Amino acid sequence: MPFQTNTFAGASRSGETYVLYAQLPEVGVPRYSRVHLREMVRNGQFPAPVNLSARRIAWRLSELEVWKATRPTQVVADHAQCR
Protein backbone atom coordinates (compact mmCIF):
# COMPACT_ATOMS: atom_id res chain seq x y z
CA MET A 1 0.00 0.00 0.00
CA PRO A 2 1.40 3.46 -0.84
CA PHE A 3 2.22 5.61 2.13
CA GLN A 4 1.66 9.25 2.96
CA THR A 5 4.19 11.48 4.56
CA ASN A 6 5.31 15.03 4.87
CA THR A 7 8.47 14.32 6.84
CA PHE A 8 10.81 13.20 4.02
CA ALA A 9 13.15 15.70 2.41
CA GLY A 10 11.93 16.63 -1.03
CA ALA A 11 8.22 16.44 -0.19
CA SER A 12 6.69 19.08 -2.41
CA ARG A 13 3.56 19.53 -0.37
CA SER A 14 2.08 18.32 2.86
CA GLY A 15 0.61 14.84 2.74
CA GLU A 16 2.25 13.76 -0.54
CA THR A 17 1.75 10.05 -1.26
CA TYR A 18 4.81 8.06 -2.35
CA VAL A 19 4.98 4.65 -4.02
CA LEU A 20 8.00 2.36 -3.62
CA TYR A 21 9.28 0.18 -6.46
CA ALA A 22 7.68 -2.98 -5.03
CA GLN A 23 4.35 -1.14 -4.76
CA LEU A 24 4.20 0.06 -8.37
CA PRO A 25 2.03 -2.88 -9.57
CA GLU A 26 -0.45 -2.12 -6.76
CA VAL A 27 -1.15 1.27 -8.33
CA GLY A 28 -1.45 -0.04 -11.89
CA VAL A 29 2.11 0.26 -13.21
CA PRO A 30 3.27 -2.80 -15.19
CA ARG A 31 6.07 -4.88 -13.67
CA TYR A 32 9.02 -3.17 -15.32
CA SER A 33 12.55 -4.03 -14.21
CA ARG A 34 14.51 -1.36 -12.35
CA VAL A 35 16.87 -1.03 -15.32
CA HIS A 36 13.97 -0.53 -17.74
CA LEU A 37 12.41 2.08 -15.44
CA ARG A 38 15.71 4.00 -15.31
CA GLU A 39 15.87 3.98 -19.12
CA MET A 40 12.26 5.16 -19.35
CA VAL A 41 12.98 7.99 -16.88
CA ARG A 42 16.11 8.97 -18.83
CA ASN A 43 14.05 9.06 -22.06
CA GLY A 44 11.23 11.09 -20.49
CA GLN A 45 8.77 8.19 -20.73
CA PHE A 46 8.20 7.69 -16.98
CA PRO A 47 8.10 10.06 -14.00
CA ALA A 48 11.39 10.56 -12.20
CA PRO A 49 11.60 9.17 -8.67
CA VAL A 50 12.37 11.29 -5.63
CA ASN A 51 14.94 10.49 -2.95
CA LEU A 52 13.28 9.71 0.36
CA SER A 53 16.67 9.08 1.96
CA ALA A 54 20.21 8.35 0.83
CA ARG A 55 19.27 4.79 -0.17
CA ARG A 56 15.53 4.90 -0.83
CA ILE A 57 13.59 6.25 -3.80
CA ALA A 58 9.89 6.41 -4.53
CA TRP A 59 7.51 7.95 -7.01
CA ARG A 60 4.82 10.53 -6.31
CA LEU A 61 1.43 8.89 -6.69
CA SER A 62 0.06 12.03 -8.35
CA GLU A 63 2.72 11.82 -11.08
CA LEU A 64 2.05 8.10 -11.62
CA GLU A 65 -1.66 8.81 -12.03
CA VAL A 66 -0.91 11.41 -14.73
CA TRP A 67 1.45 8.95 -16.46
CA LYS A 68 -1.19 6.19 -16.40
CA ALA A 69 -3.79 8.54 -17.87
CA THR A 70 -1.53 9.14 -20.89
CA ARG A 71 -0.96 5.44 -21.61
CA PRO A 72 -2.80 3.65 -24.43
CA THR A 73 -5.86 1.70 -23.32
CA GLN A 74 -6.34 -0.49 -26.41
CA VAL A 75 -5.00 -4.04 -26.26
CA VAL A 76 -2.48 -4.79 -29.00
CA ALA A 77 -3.40 -7.72 -31.27
CA ASP A 78 -1.49 -10.95 -30.88
CA HIS A 79 1.56 -11.00 -33.18
CA ALA A 80 0.54 -14.40 -34.59
CA GLN A 81 -2.71 -12.90 -35.86
CA CYS A 82 -0.91 -10.02 -37.57
CA ARG A 83 0.96 -12.25 -40.02
N, C-alpha and C positions, 0 to 999 in steps of 0.2 A: 504494500500500500504506500503511495506517495506520502511524504511528510511535509508538514508546514513548519516554518520557522522564520524568525526575524533576528536570530542571534548570530548567524554566520556572516562572515565578512563577504561583501559583494552582494548582499541582499538588496535589491533595487527598491523594494517597498515592503512595508510591514505585512507579514503574513504570507509572503511568497511561498508557493508550493514547489518543491524540488522532487525530481524523479531520478533515482539511481539507475545505473546500467541494468542491473538485474530486474528492475521494476519496469523497464521500458515496455515489455510485452503486455503488462497489466493495463497500460494506458493506450494500447492499440498500435504500438510501433512494432513492425516486424522484427524477428530475431536476427538482427545484423551482427556480424562479428565486430569486436572493438576496432580492428584494423579498418574494416569497411566503413564504420562510422567516422573514423578519423579522416578517411579519404573524402567522404561525403561532406564533412564539415569544411575541409580544405577547399573543396570545389563549390562551396556555397549551396549545397543540396540538402543540408540538415542543420538545425540550429546548433550553435556552439555551446559547449557545456560551460558551467561556471565552477570555479574552485571553491569548495566548501571548507577545505583545509589543505595542508601541504600535500596530502596523499589521497584526497577524495574529491571526485567531480560529480556533478549532477546536472540535469537539464531543468530549466524552468518549465513547469507544466503549461503555462500560458503559451510559451513559444512552441511547444510540441503540439498543442491544439491547433495553432495557426498552420503549422507544417502539415498536419494530418488533413486539414481542410483543403489544402492545395493539391493533395495527391489524387491521382485518377481513381475513379470508383468502379470502372468497367473491368470485368474479368477478361484477361487476355485468352484468346482461343488456344487450345492445345496445339503444339507444334506439329504433331502428327496429322492433324486435320488440315493444316495449312498447305501441305504438299500436294 
